[in-house]
Amino acid sequence: MNSKNIVIIGSGTGGTLTANLLAKRLRKRIINQEIKLILLAENYGHYFQPASLDIAFKGANHRKFVKDEASLVRKEIRLMLERAVNIDLTNRTIDTDKERKVSYDYLVIATGAVAMPSSIPGLSEGSLNFHTSPEESAKIWKTLQKFERGRILIAIAGVPYKCPPSPNEAAFLIDEYFRKRGIRKNVEILFLTPYGRAYPSAAVSEVVDRLFQERGIEVVPYFNLESVDYALRKVYSYEGEEFRYDMLIAVPPHFGSPVIRASGIGDRDGWIPTNRTDMTIKSYDDAYAIGDATDIPISKSGVVAHLESVIVANNIFSEIEGMSEKYGYTGRINCPMEVGFGRAIFISGTYKSPPNPNNPSRIKYLMKRIFSKLYWNVLSGDLEWIFNLYFRDISYKTVRQGQYRHEAISEITKSSKTH
Amino acid sequence: MSTETRRKIVDARGTYCPGPITELFKAYKESNDGDILELLATDPAAKSDVKAWTKKSGSEIIDIIEEEGHTRIIIKVKKAR
């Protein structure tokens, strides 16, 4: 019997969790050499990205949030520290930077998103950010500590971007920081957004707009950043507005991974056209995309990558075992937004139900902190029972032997038939 | 820069806020003064979002057409820069 290759590209939340879930479920077949499970990881270090806020606005040590990828994956997984440079979906092969060609029977692309300040004139030179690396986040903290007086702009410089609540959280945490230092009255905080309100979702924005008003954070709506003049310390929008700044913190425009663009399998910005329920790449039934890499108009966040990993791991397992149970993604999102002073709100919804407004609470903040503590264990796949208690019924649609559970729909049935 | 007026369809059907306005911004950034953008949206909030944005940007809504299952919003682009 020929062995089958499952290849996962990308070792962030989605790639690592998918690999571990498959390793657990296919353990015997991997030991019997019926299956090879390969994880192509570009980086040795795995960074817990939500920590960027703590590093930038609370002074947390960024070294605490990076672990060796090899310590996070199960022993059944063949971890290859090689960068994919080309993906050929037709011939089912991947070229790596070590001039190796890897073939696959099933492919999962979890290559994430890349924040690129260089895509806007002057942005690299004129701004700080907490979306490119932990080291860049640390620069914000260093700058804040010396900041005594003036105007801080928080600007969303492109959409979509990773972790939609994060710019709002930045504004809240900066407000908290200067209040605690007793110099808030010396600092003007402006929030520049391409959207018409403080948060893209109108319902959530009801809460955020009110809180911004209470904290003295001014929202500048419909500001699409065109360029930055770092010598004059000014930002300009396509709509014709300009603002002077003393400190500019920007969310840079994001794009799909270079390998997606180089392989010609994404859209113009490098997002992979993906079926939003079964996570297959459009026109393919043996290749999946998950997490930030997809073109699905939904939050680019760790929770989304997590839930999609469960679906893809389950469906690949079902196919290999000849089982009929398939999962489908409902578009469930669940993003905590820290609003300062130890409180948070949750932004939850699905494809069919937009988020509802909710008031800040201490318990939601604590839930966010607990999740952060659990993150490394979550990646092992051993804590899925907790996620199932919290998420399962509203996150996955299931079809099993023709009997629908939850709200399984035709997309899943169709998908099952094509395989 | 080309002075030719271009027309582009921006299909945001099936996405909720901020999907339609996000897709519109992407097209707007790549357009020239005078270009026509036609936004197709199923989200009822798209109309009010686009109206508010055009007030700020100076772009002009030429027509709003209710078609079967979606709205077509036709916009003439005005670029300040």
Boltz contact constraints between the chains, C-beta under 6 A:
constraints:
  - contact:
      token1: [A, 159]
      token2: [B, 22]
      max_distance: 6.0
  - contact:
      token1: [A, 194]
      token2: [B, 25]
      max_distance: 6.0
  - contact:
      token1: [A, 195]
      token2: [B, 18]
      max_distance: 6.0
  - contact:
      token1: [A, 196]
      token2: [B, 49]
      max_distance: 6.0
  - contact:
      token1: [A, 196]
      token2: [B, 52]
      max_distance: 6.0
  - contact:
      token1: [A, 200]
      token2: [B, 18]
      max_distance: 6.0
  - contact:
      token1: [A, 222]
      token2: [B, 53]
      max_distance: 6.0
  - contact:
      token1: [A, 222]
      token2: [B, 56]
      max_distance: 6.0
  - contact:
      token1: [A, 224]
      token2: [B, 25]
      max_distance: 6.0
  - contact:
      token1: [A, 226]
      token2: [B, 81]
      max_distance: 6.0
  - contact:
      token1: [A, 238]
      token2: [B, 81]
      max_distance: 6.0
  - contact:
      token1: [A, 239]
      token2: [B, 56]
      max_distance: 6.0
  - contact:
      token1: [A, 239]
      token2: [B, 57]
      max_distance: 6.0
  - contact:
      token1: [A, 239]
      token2: [B, 80]
      max_distance: 6.0
  - contact:
      token1: [A, 240]
      token2: [B, 80]
      max_distance: 6.0
  - contact:
      token1: [A, 297]
      token2: [B, 15]
      max_distance: 6.0
  - contact:
      token1: [A, 297]
      token2: [B, 19]
      max_distance: 6.0
  - contact:
      token1: [A, 354]
      token2: [B, 16]
      max_distance: 6.0
